[in-house]
Amino acid sequence: MIFLARLLFRDIGKNVGKREVVFRIGISTLSVLFAVFHVFFLVCFILYGVFSMVPINLISIALYILIVSMNRNKVSGASAMIFVVIPSAYSLACVYMVGWSIGAQWFLLALIAPVYLIYEKFSVIERRLCVLLPIITMVFLCYMVYIEHMPTYGDKSYIVLEYGDILLAMIVGIMAAEVLLFSSLFNQRRYQNKIANLTDEANRDPLTKMFNRRYIENMLTNLFWDENAIRERVFIATIDIDHFKTINDEHGHEAGDDILKKFAQVMIKGFRGTDVMARWGGEAFLVVLNDTDERGALKALENFKNKLKYSEFIIEGEEEKKLDIGVTIGFVSCIVDDSYSECIMRSNVALTYGKNNGRNIIVNYRDVPGAKSF
């Protein structure tokens, strides 16, 4: 078992899905368990003198070993089908050759766990076969009862074998319950992750992978409704790439998109983890600077401009061309009585003032002539 665990868990941490690892561990562990019980049955049949069952048990053991070998690298459809066929075939053979007293019909319960565990690995036809196989087996067993096919081997008692079958059925039943519980929890977590991923995609700009306008507006709405938020410690900055239209006109929109993606990466690395950034639209971006004062906000924006200055923006083509990207930034402090839309409007006023006065500068709204004092 230690060897089996080492063999199967070697792929954890590699590019192998967790569910795939669970399939492999589950099927291979059950295969080893069944093989051990078949060794036990083999010894009992030899002691009881039922030699017709010896080759059947040897074949079953060999098939379970084959399943473990096949699952070393992946769960194949063939190994999964073999896993389902063995219990049905074995129970039929035991009842037909030895009779009901051996209790082999309990072996059909062993189908519960493997069928559920590997159900998703089957095609539609294989799934139907998995459902029909135990039903057909039970119908055939009932037919044997009807025609009173009850072979006996003298007055021998097969109590040990019957208890062995019942014990195996109990163990597999417990494992099936654990599989059902784990799968339920796994599916629930997968569903939650899927919802979270869909929500995250809806809040992301498809080009830059930054937050989009919808997300940051919702975030600001919650912030401004929070009575405990200290708005004087929150600043909003609007950032616009200078001469971006010229880049599109001279190098094409594809090159412009590459510049935007690179610019977004610089932004993500250029601000603090507590700051929230989003693409506002076109070449305009919005940053919410949290828990800082005016000096801290200005310093954070200057640090970003410095990082941008030393970042390489290269237009690929027949001849690579390096561009110097500049930005104009307008920022403002959020005041208690303001709405977030008013704050954004003021940061845009500061941005426009910067665009009209040389570009590539940072402008505080309170420094704009005629700006509302606060």
Residue pairs with C-beta under 8 A, 6 or more apart in sequence:
1 32
4 28
4 29
4 32
4 68
7 28
7 72
8 21
8 24
8 25
8 28
8 71
9 21
9 25
11 21
12 18
12 21
19 186
20 74
20 75
22 182
22 186
23 75
23 117
23 118
23 121
24 71
24 74
24 75
26 113
26 117
26 118
26 179
27 67
27 71
27 75
27 79
27 80
27 83
27 114
27 117
27 118
28 67
28 68
28 71
30 83
30 113
30 114
30 117
30 172
30 175
31 64
31 65
31 67
31 68
31 71
31 83
32 64
32 68
33 168
33 171
33 172
34 60
34 64
34 86
34 87
34 110
34 168
35 60
35 61
35 64
35 65
37 164
37 168
38 57
38 60
38 61
38 64
39 57
39 61
40 164
41 53
41 57
41 161
41 164
42 53
42 54
42 57
42 58
42 61
44 160
44 161
44 164
45 51
45 53
45 54
45 57
45 161
46 54
48 153
48 156
48 158
48 161
49 153
50 97
50 98
50 153
52 97
53 93
53 94
53 97
53 98
56 90
56 93
56 94
60 86
60 90
63 82
63 86
64 86
66 79
66 82
67 79
67 82
67 83
70 76
70 78
70 79
71 79
75 118
75 121
77 121
77 122
77 123
77 126
80 114
80 118
80 121
80 122
80 126
81 122
81 126
81 129
83 114
83 118
84 111
84 114
84 115
84 118
84 129
84 130
84 133
85 133
87 107
87 108
87 110
87 111
87 114
88 108
88 111
88 133
88 134
88 136
88 137
90 104
90 107
91 104
91 105
91 107
91 108
91 137
91 141
92 137
92 140
92 141
93 104
94 102
94 104
94 107
95 102
95 104
95 105
95 141
95 144
96 144
96 149
96 151
97 151
98 104
98 151
98 153
98 158
99 150
99 151
99 152
100 145
100 150
101 152
101 157
101 158
101 162
102 158
102 161
102 162
102 165
103 158
103 161
103 162
103 163
103 165
103 166
104 165
105 141
106 162
106 165
106 166
106 168
106 169
107 165
107 168
107 169
108 134
108 137
108 138
109 169
109 172
109 173
110 168
110 169
110 172
111 130
111 133
111 134
112 172
112 173
112 176
113 172
113 173
113 175
113 176
113 179
115 130
115 131
116 176
116 179
116 180
116 183
117 179
117 183
119 127
119 130
122 130
202 214
203 211
203 212
203 214
203 215
204 210
204 211
204 212
204 215
205 211
205 212
205 264
205 278
205 279
207 257
207 260
207 261
207 279
208 260
208 261
208 263
208 264
208 279
209 264
210 264
210 267
210 268
210 277
210 278
210 279
210 285
211 276
211 277
211 278
211 279
212 278
212 279
213 278
213 279
213 280
213 281
213 286
215 278
216 276
216 278
216 280
216 286
216 288
217 340
219 276
219 288
220 236
220 288
220 340
221 340
223 229
223 234
223 288
223 340
224 231
224 334
224 339
224 340
230 291
231 333
231 334
231 335
231 336
231 338
232 333
232 334
232 335
232 336
233 290
233 291
233 292
233 293
234 288
234 289
234 290
234 291
234 333
234 334
235 288
235 289
235 292
235 294
235 297
235 331
235 332
235 333
235 334
236 286
236 287
236 288
236 289
236 331
236 332
236 334
236 340
236 343
236 344
236 347
237 286
237 287
237 289
237 297
237 301
237 329
237 330
237 331
237 332
237 347
238 280
238 284
238 285
238 286
238 329
238 330
238 331
238 344
238 347
238 348
238 350
238 351
239 267
239 284
239 285
239 286
239 287
239 327
239 328
239 329
239 351
240 283
240 284
240 285
240 327
240 328
240 329
240 351
240 355
241 259
241 260
241 263
241 283
241 325
241 326
241 327
242 325
242 326
242 327
242 328
242 355
242 359
242 360
243 326
243 359
244 256
244 259
244 282
244 283
247 255
247 256
247 259
247 323
248 255
248 256
251 315
251 317
251 321
255 315
255 316
255 317
258 315
258 316
259 313
259 315
259 323
259 325
260 279
260 283
262 311
262 313
263 285
263 308
263 313
263 325
264 279
264 285
266 304
266 307
266 308
266 311
267 277
267 285
267 287
267 304
268 277
269 307
270 303
270 304
270 307
270 308
271 277
271 287
271 289
271 300
271 304
272 289
272 300
274 290
274 291
275 287
275 288
275 289
275 290
275 300
276 287
276 288
276 290
277 285
277 286
277 287
277 288
278 285
278 286
278 287
279 285
279 286
280 286
286 344
286 347
287 301
289 296
289 297
289 300
289 301
289 331
292 300
294 333
294 364
297 331
297 333
298 331
298 362
298 364
301 329
301 331
301 362
302 362
305 327
305 329
305 362
308 325
308 326
308 327
311 325
312 322
313 322
313 323
313 324
313 325
314 320
314 321
314 322
314 323
315 321
315 322
315 323
326 359
326 360
327 360
328 351
328 354
328 355
328 359
328 360
328 361
328 362
328 363
329 351
329 354
329 361
329 362
329 363
330 347
330 348
330 349
330 350
330 351
330 352
330 353
330 354
330 362
330 363
330 365
331 347
331 350
331 362
331 363
331 364
331 365
332 343
332 346
332 347
332 350
332 364
332 365
332 366
333 365
333 366
333 374
334 340
334 343
335 343
335 374
346 365
346 371
346 372
347 365
349 365
349 368
349 371
350 363
350 364
350 365
350 367
350 368
350 371
351 363
353 363
353 368
353 369
354 361
354 362
354 363
357 363
365 371
366 373
366 374
